[in-house]
Amino acid sequence: MRVVATAGHVDHGKSTLVRALTGINPDRLREEQQRGMTIDLGFAWLTLPNGESVGIVDVPGHADFIENMLAGVGGIDAALLVVAADEGPMPQTLEHLAILSLLGVQAGLVALTKVDLVTDATWLALITEDLQRALAGVLLAEAPIVPVSAKTGQGLDDLRAALADVLARAPARPDLGRPRLPVDRVFVLPGFGTVITGTLRDGVFAVGDEVEVHTQRGQVLAARIRGLQTHKQKILRAQVGSRLAMNLAGVDAAHLARGSVVTRPGAYALTTLADVHLQVLGEAQQRAFGLRRAMPLRHRAVLKVFSGTAHSMASVRLLEGDALMPGTAGWAQLQLTTPMLLAAGDRFILRWPSPAATIAGGLVVDPHPPRPHRRRGGSADPAVLSRLATLKDGAPVDKLAQAIKTLQVATLDELRANAQLDDAALRAALDASSAQGTVLVTPDLRGTASVVWSAEALRDAHRRAVAILQAFHQAQPLAEGMPREALRSRLALSSPAFEALLKHCADPHAADGLVDAGGVVRLVSHTVQLTPQQEEMVNALLDRCRAHPWATPSVKEARAALGDQIYELLVRRGSIVQLNAEVMLLAETYEQAVRDVCALIARRGQVTVAEVRDYFATTRKYVLALLEHLDALGITQRVGDVRLLRATDGKNKEAGA
């Protein structure tokens, strides 16, 4: 599904042409209808001769409403430039053309309207020549020019056919798996609640999806998609690039406005700092739509930036020199006063706030640089400029290399965002880089995610993990290993990266291999060994327990006799079983006790604490600790003063037998 936006000077017939093509009046406001002039964005749709449904955004042409125009032309597939045959190109025609060029709109056509008012063929030829000169040097230079009359219907079929041809040659919208809907309209429908509209970019949404709404106040609001419509037809799943109406649950319309953006949770973040590549309009273009003289763009100039449906004031920090002259391009960093949701590859427009005029535009290269770039001698660090050039124009392998150099280790989602590659390009770059040995793609321990490392970073992380574990084993030789979270924290790795490291370095035949032993990590070479003196202490305790299996030392006494580390080692090895904070038993005593209790209950149907005490010829302290332990395990169940078997699965039934 494609979206087309009109463009052109005020009163050249944009809305009238849209109404003639679609049968829909895009001027929805009463003031627009009374004044006969478009003030805000209007929307309509039509079906082309090839059966394709196309959305149309009708924009205002008056200079006073150009900011509304900018909210309508972001993310479109093609432009429909409207020029009246009785007047020819005018100042707003030229500014709209410049804006479309700065936004990278390459597909489009020109509707030469009101041809019914022109009877002189020579005049029509002159106007056509003027148009061709205006188009020269911009992205729409090769756009077809179609004479039409909305009043008589002349040329409308030709215009529909030309539009179908232009859209057929335009590239399809990419599905990057990260949908976002820049909001251009917010309203409330009785019985439905909050409704927003916009043009869907970078992915798809479906009814029932949980979403986030990012507002330009810096808020991130949770919501759910209650319903979707395109061209007034209910749908369950939206197509990328379509005009969309979205009914949201869980968010108040009063909190939303044009410039808000709907995304999947966690997919995007607002920013107030962005690295960009700027293109300053040339002298002729600046003068053509109202500036008395062409103006350079100077370091730290404060301008208004427009991207998608949002806008903000911004300080423009040039990264190469103190000024960009008309007609030149260069690197800059935008410091926004109002948060915006920007993504790599987004186009934007810069305008002087006063006198209001478009001066430049460009491309977002990094929407989340870590910090403002320092300038020395009037320029940023050459490494910064090299990185930005790679992100803008580098081959996918180069972009991947630059991203992994910066990140060192990243998930696929993090790498995709930083390298600014779609799935296919990222996979191809990963395959090529993996073959060269410059990156390693490692699954985590569950095999549910992939982590990408630079080869150097992975070797360094492994070396650091080995050094940390060696020091830990030396300090605590009786510990099975270092707690997992403690090791991850020392390595300063994300959970996916840590899991991937353990997976990659789990070589049982290497002395520096890592062993994930549940809650702890150890080196393959590490074994817990007691000294002869410690072995003697352990044997003495175990012999005492064997001599008096139902009168064992308390937990406190055992810890005092052995020390905490040796005591906990015996518990981990299963030599003793701790029933509660006070009572512990030998493992063989405990295992036999479980079998005896289950058999006793099976014969009698139920038992009391006293009966079990008498059976084992012990005290209430030991029996109560045992039975409460079995209750916690789900082997027995207390009902009043008696215990029953809780035979809820095969394991417990087997124990009871």
Protein Blocks (a to p, Z undefined) as FASTA:
>chain_A
ZZdddeddehilpmmmmmmmnopafblbfklmmnopafbdcddddddfkopacddddddf
bfklmmmmmmmmgoiabdcddddfklopafklmmmmmmmmmnopabdcdddehklmpmbf
klmmmmmmmmmmmmgopaklmpccddddfknopoklmmmmmmmmmmmmpccdddehiacd
ddfbdcddehklpadddddehiacdehiacddddfkopacddddfbdceehiacfbdceh
iacddddehiafklgcehiacddehkaccdfbdcdddddddfklmmmnopabdcdddehi
acdddehjbccddddddfedjbdcehiacddddddfbdcdddehiacddddfbdcddfbd
cddfblcbfbdcddeehiacfklmmmmmmmmmmcfklmmmmmmmmnopacfklmmmmnop
afklmmmmmmmmmmnopaccdddfkopaccdddfklmmmmmmmmmmmmmmmmmmmmmbgb
dcfklmmmmnopafklmmmmmmmmmcfkbfkbccdehjaccdfklccdddfklmmmmmmm
mmmmmmmmmlcccfklmmmmnopklmmmmmmnomaccfblmbccdfklmmmmmmmmmmmm
mmnopacfklmmmmnopafklmmmmmmmmmmnomaccehjbccdddfbfklmmmmZZ
